[in-house]
């Protein structure tokens, strides 16, 4: 299969970047993108064929960061006409699927429709100035108008989860096939209880680190500060994310909280291996590869009770689902005091991952999706 991967950026270490890396390695596929920082994303990309494409958009640099970024991405993918021979174009993070406007045989592996335009639109708009609200409102309407028309022509759409599939139907009126990401679970291990809780997510308001810090503060009020809280995740250049990070630092003042940014894979796996439990509170998450990483490390997950994690975490068996910081704190105390329970939940979590989330199973389904996309629509 002569495959070309289309992606806006490779700047961070996240679940989408991990999936793109494995697909590129498996098919020996070049990656076409607009932004690449080899020092802050996975190091393995250095060994692959990563090609920067696209043009500068006049006046875009005068706009706020996210608006400038969105305009540049949208303009380039909408207008890019590839001259190379290929069987299938594999688009990932939106608006890379706009490559379909001038090119055929597209498989869009949708990690999520852009949440800032859809389900998180009102939340993000609350914190913007009146001038920025007018700008982002116009851009959101334009995005929806163009995207609806481009997506209807895409040959095949795969969703990373049931949650994402439902969003694709809601926003684009298109069917999609669920293909869950895989994980190299053999690379993860359990090295016992290091007496700390781990929250492994990039720093972003929709990842819910404020929820986790609130829970940890409640935990300390009842159990003391014998357990630390480690927040491990990259911080992008987005000013809104920087403001959120400053808020988190303020919330963590006086608590035994450590922030670890942009860790190497080996360092991240070491943190998983020694955690008492992994704490996650993303807003209506689409999938969450960090859940599989925690479970592969034989660690209990305590997660907010919404989104795709409600399908990943089995209550009381592979972790716990909670509706408030208070409930999260209670589950933290339970696992901190009962190491036998934590170990039993961790073992069951590992077996769950091994039985359902191999890369072999992923590529078996992905091959079929590629074959479907290769056929031109009648």
ZILINGI-V393129 format. One record per residue. N is the residue number from 1. SS is DSSP state (A for helix, B for strand, O for the rest). Layout:
n = (N | N)
ss = (SS | SS)
This chain:
n = (1 | 2 | 3 | 4 | 5 | 6 | 7 | 8 | 9 | 10 | 11 | 12 | 13 | 14 | 15 | 16 | 17 | 18 | 19 | 20 | 21 | 22 | 23 | 24 | 25 | 26 | 27 | 28 | 29 | 30 | 31 | 32 | 33 | 34 | 35 | 36 | 37 | 38 | 39 | 40 | 41 | 42 | 43 | 44 | 45 | 46 | 47 | 48 | 49 | 50 | 51 | 52 | 53 | 54 | 55 | 56 | 57 | 58 | 59 | 60 | 61 | 62 | 63 | 64 | 65 | 66 | 67 | 68 | 69 | 70 | 71 | 72 | 73 | 74 | 75 | 76 | 77 | 78 | 79 | 80 | 81 | 82 | 83 | 84 | 85 | 86 | 87 | 88 | 89 | 90 | 91 | 92 | 93 | 94 | 95 | 96 | 97 | 98 | 99 | 100 | 101 | 102 | 103 | 104 | 105 | 106 | 107 | 108 | 109 | 110 | 111 | 112 | 113 | 114 | 115 | 116 | 117 | 118 | 119 | 120 | 121 | 122 | 123 | 124 | 125 | 126 | 127 | 128 | 129 | 130 | 131 | 132 | 133 | 134 | 135 | 136 | 137 | 138 | 139 | 140 | 141 | 142 | 143 | 144 | 145 | 146 | 147 | 148 | 149 | 150 | 151 | 152 | 153 | 154 | 155 | 156 | 157 | 158 | 159 | 160 | 161 | 162 | 163 | 164 | 165 | 166 | 167 | 168 | 169 | 170 | 171 | 172 | 173 | 174 | 175 | 176 | 177 | 178 | 179 | 180 | 181 | 182 | 183 | 184 | 185 | 186 | 187 | 188 | 189 | 190 | 191 | 192 | 193 | 194 | 195 | 196 | 197 | 198 | 199 | 200 | 201 | 202 | 203 | 204 | 205 | 206 | 207 | 208 | 209 | 210 | 211 | 212 | 213 | 214 | 215 | 216 | 217 | 218 | 219 | 220 | 221 | 222 | 223 | 224 | 225 | 226 | 227 | 228 | 229 | 230 | 231 | 232 | 233 | 234 | 235 | 236 | 237 | 238 | 239 | 240 | 241 | 242 | 243 | 244 | 245 | 246 | 247 | 248 | 249 | 250 | 251 | 252 | 253 | 254 | 255 | 256 | 257 | 258 | 259 | 260 | 261 | 262 | 263 | 264 | 265 | 266 | 267 | 268 | 269 | 270 | 271 | 272 | 273 | 274 | 275 | 276 | 277 | 278 | 279 | 280 | 281 | 282 | 283 | 284 | 285 | 286 | 287 | 288 | 289 | 290 | 291 | 292 | 293 | 294 | 295 | 296 | 297 | 298 | 299 | 300 | 301 | 302 | 303 | 304 | 305 | 306 | 307 | 308 | 309 | 310 | 311 | 312 | 313 | 314 | 315 | 316 | 317 | 318 | 319 | 320 | 321 | 322 | 323 | 324 | 325 | 326 | 327 | 328 | 329 | 330 | 331 | 332 | 333 | 334 | 335 | 336 | 337 | 338 | 339 | 340 | 341 | 342 | 343 | 344 | 345 | 346 | 347 | 348 | 349 | 350 | 351 | 352 | 353 | 354 | 355 | 356 | 357 | 358 | 359 | 360 | 361 | 362 | 363 | 364 | 365 | 366 | 367 | 368 | 369 | 370 | 371 | 372 | 373 | 374 | 375 | 376 | 377 | 378)
ss = (O | O | B | B | B | B | O | O | B | B | O | O | O | O | A | A | A | A | A | A | A | A | A | A | A | A | A | O | O | B | B | B | B | O | B | B | O | O | O | O | O | O | A | A | A | A | A | O | O | B | B | B | O | O | O | O | O | O | O | A | A | A | O | O | A | A | A | A | A | A | A | A | A | A | A | A | A | A | A | O | O | O | O | O | O | O | O | B | B | B | B | O | O | O | O | A | A | A | A | A | A | O | O | O | O | B | B | B | B | B | O | O | O | O | O | O | O | O | O | O | A | A | A | A | A | O | O | O | O | A | A | A | A | A | A | A | A | A | A | A | A | A | A | A | A | A | A | A | A | A | A | O | O | O | O | B | B | B | B | O | O | A | A | A | A | A | A | A | A | A | A | A | O | O | O | O | B | B | O | O | O | O | O | O | A | A | A | O | O | O | O | O | O | O | O | B | B | B | B | B | O | O | O | O | A | A | A | O | A | A | A | A | A | A | A | A | A | A | A | A | A | A | A | O | O | O | O | B | B | B | B | B | O | O | O | O | O | O | A | A | A | A | A | A | A | A | A | A | A | A | A | A | O | O | O | O | B | B | B | B | O | O | O | O | A | A | A | A | A | A | A | A | A | A | O | O | B | B | B | B | O | O | O | O | O | O | O | O | A | A | A | A | A | A | A | A | O | O | O | O | B | B | B | B | O | O | O | O | A | A | A | A | O | O | B | O | O | O | B | B | B | B | O | O | A | A | A | A | A | A | A | A | A | A | A | A | A | O | A | A | A | A | A | A | A | A | A | A | A | A | A | A | A | A | A | A | O | O | A | A | A | A | A | A | A | A | A | A | A | A | A | A | A | A | O | O | O | O)
